[in-house]
């Protein structure tokens, strides 16, 4: 599956990966955040393997009326909950998959606000409901975002799995303004 198709990136500055790592609070960008969900002007990126990321209604069609934003790591080991439990980490199976022994999450969700000339699968079809689930989009059946057919520039498609640094670079290069990373 291609990450970006037929994309011309000219005169763009490279995203400072060290700064991105610092801002996101990640130990490394080896597992750089990848696109896993889009809802309106919000794009969601996960640092875990795309096939492991899930959310409510992600297998249901149409995604735009059934799916919710991606799950975060299990809430049991968030600092405020651990404090209520006398500083002890949860040892339930769900938490073992999501949290390190030191209490830090193994992965995280990053939500960004984006602008630009991009349609979601729901926008791109002249149908009341798209025929896709999040699961199908994340398997590469259709891009999460793409430029409209009447767009005057190069055709751009953001497939599931596009890295956050690629996303920022391309959105900003086509006049989509700054991509704002939000705390999730």
Protein Blocks (a to p, Z undefined) as FASTA:
>chain_A
ZZbghiacehiacddfklmmmmnopabfklgccdfbdehjbccddfbdfklpccehklpc
cfklmbccdddddfklgmklmmmnnopacfbfklmmmpcfkopafbdcdddddedjdddf
klmpccfbdcbdfklmmnopacfbdcdfklcbdcddddehiafklmmmmmmmnonapadd
ddZZ
